[in-house]
Amino acid sequence: MRFKQINNGYIIRLEKDEKIIETLTGFLKKKKIKSGYFSGIGAVSKSEIAHFSLDRKEYSYKALNGPLEITSLLGNIATSGSQVIIHAHITLSDSKMNVYGGHLKEAAIGATCEIILKKNNKNLNRKLDKTTNLNLLDI
């Protein structure tokens, strides 16, 4: 991973085989960032995405293998207790222009991933919402 600080954030470039969530989580801990948001583009070699069922109140997962373009990567950063939480969604496309999207569990970089990350000045926290069974922003 390479990065450059800009204003109130960073431009980050992930490299081949790095994992998006794992690498970003490590970066956030190192830089002591507890709140913010990010967007990115690039390519992955494999990924696992999820969809949340409102009826069952649980996620279902799908593994995607092979080279896929990241057409959109969006997420926010908050805390739950002392843990930094990344909530990210991703849209991926294959060579036939089929599109897959959902909650990003994890993805390995195929070539690169370019991310713009902005820090918030105020901390955001997540709290379990009993109605949905999700850790929602506590605002």
C-alpha positions in Angstrom: 0.0 0.0 0.0 1.1 3.5 -0.8 -0.5 6.7 0.5 -0.3 10.4 0.4 -1.9 12.8 2.8 -4.2 15.5 1.4 -6.1 18.2 3.3 -8.2 16.2 5.8 -7.6 12.8 4.3 -5.5 10.5 2.1 -5.1 9.2 -1.3 -4.4 5.4 -1.0 -3.2 3.0 -3.6 -3.5 -0.7 -2.8 -1.4 -3.1 -4.7 -1.8 -6.6 -6.2 -2.9 -9.3 -3.7 -3.5 -6.8 -0.8 -7.0 -7.2 0.8 -9.2 -4.1 0.8 -10.8 -4.4 4.3 -7.8 -5.9 6.0 -5.4 -3.3 4.6 -7.7 -0.3 5.2 -8.4 -1.5 8.8 -4.6 -1.7 9.5 -4.1 1.8 8.0 -6.9 3.3 10.1 -5.5 1.8 13.3 -2.0 3.1 12.4 -3.2 6.6 11.7 -5.7 6.5 14.6 -8.6 7.4 12.3 -12.0 6.5 13.9 -14.4 8.3 11.6 -14.6 9.1 7.9 -15.7 8.0 4.5 -14.1 6.8 1.3 -14.6 5.9 -2.3 -12.5 3.9 -4.8 -12.0 2.3 -8.2 -9.7 -0.5 -9.4 -9.7 -4.2 -10.0 -9.9 -7.4 -7.9 -8.9 -11.0 -8.4 -11.4 -12.4 -6.0 -14.0 -11.1 -3.6 -16.8 -12.0 -1.3 -19.9 -9.8 -1.2 -23.1 -10.0 0.9 -26.7 -9.1 0.8 -28.7 -8.4 4.0 -32.2 -10.0 4.2 -34.6 -7.7 6.0 -37.0 -10.7 6.6 -34.4 -13.1 8.0 -32.2 -10.3 9.5 -29.0 -11.9 8.3 -26.5 -11.8 5.5 -26.1 -14.2 2.6 -22.7 -14.3 1.0 -21.4 -14.9 -2.5 -17.8 -15.5 -3.6 -16.7 -14.1 -6.9 -13.5 -15.4 -8.5 -11.6 -14.1 -11.6 -10.7 -10.6 -12.6 -13.4 -8.0 -12.0 -13.4 -4.2 -12.3 -14.3 -2.2 -9.3 -16.8 0.2 -10.8 -17.6 1.7 -7.4 -16.4 1.3 -3.9 -18.1 3.4 -1.2 -17.9 3.2 2.6 -17.8 4.8 5.9 -15.7 4.4 9.1 -17.1 4.4 12.6 -16.4 2.7 15.9 -18.2 0.1 17.9 -16.7 0.1 21.4 -13.0 0.3 20.9 -13.1 -1.4 17.5 -12.9 0.5 14.2 -15.6 -0.6 11.8 -15.5 -0.3 8.0 -18.9 -0.5 6.3 -18.4 -0.8 2.6 -20.4 -1.5 -0.5 -18.9 -2.5 -3.9 -20.0 -2.8 -7.5 -18.0 -5.1 -9.7 -18.1 -5.9 -13.4 -16.8 -8.8 -15.4 -15.5 -9.0 -19.0 -19.0 -9.4 -20.3 -20.1 -6.3 -18.5 -22.2 -8.3 -16.0 -22.5 -6.4 -12.7 -22.4 -7.7 -9.1 -22.9 -5.6 -6.1 -23.4 -5.6 -2.4 -21.8 -5.3 1.0 -18.1 -5.9 0.8 -16.9 -8.6 3.1 -13.4 -8.8 1.5 -11.6 -8.6 -1.8 -8.1 -9.2 -3.0 -6.6 -6.6 -5.4 -6.0 -7.8 -8.9 -4.0 -4.8 -10.2 -4.6 -1.8 -8.1 -7.3 0.0 -6.1 -7.2 3.8 -5.8 -9.0 5.1 -2.7 -9.8 8.7 -1.6 -10.3 8.7 2.2 -11.6 11.7 4.1 -11.4 11.9 7.9 -14.3 13.3 10.0 -13.4 15.6 12.9 -16.1 14.0 15.1 -16.2 10.3 16.0 -19.1 8.2 14.8 -20.2 5.2 16.8 -22.3 2.2 15.9 -25.0 0.7 18.1 -27.0 -2.5 17.8 -30.5 -1.8 16.5 -32.8 -4.6 17.8 -35.4 -4.1 15.1 -33.0 -4.8 12.2 -30.2 -6.7 14.1 -27.7 -4.3 12.5 -25.0 -2.1 14.1 -26.3 1.2 12.8 -24.7 4.7 13.2 -25.7 6.1 16.5 -26.7 9.6 15.5 
